[in-house]
Amino acid sequence: CSEEVAQRAGGQVFTSGSYRLGVNERGMDIDTICVAPRMVTREDFFDSLKFILEDHESVTNLTSVESASVPIITFDFDNVNI
């Protein structure tokens, strides 16, 4: 998939929790919500995105919970917990 196709498809990443409210402190995690287009399946989320993150040099401690009602991937990016 090209960058242009990805841009046209849509999707966004939002911050939430204490970071979004502006009450975060150094060392706290940053809660994020990934909103994908309807055509993106749970399998796409965990197969494609997880693979991309696992391959990124700044990502460590990646854990995914694929069977949860709300799918979740947690990781550290440049030592910041996401």
C-alpha positions, 0 to 999 in steps of 0.5 A: 500500500502506498503512502497516497492510498493510506492517506486517502483511506483515512484514520487518525491517532488521538491522545487521551487520559492524563496526557490529553488533560494536560496533567501528565508528569514525566515518566507517565504513559501516553494513552492513545486511541487509533481510529481506523477506517471501517475496512480495517479489520482486527486482523489488519490492526494486529498483523500489519500495525504490530509488524510495523511497530515490532520492526521499528528501532525505537519500539521496545516492550511491545505487548498486544492483547488481541482477544480483548473487547477493545484491542490493545497494543502497548509499547515503549517508544524512545523510552516513553510508554504508549 
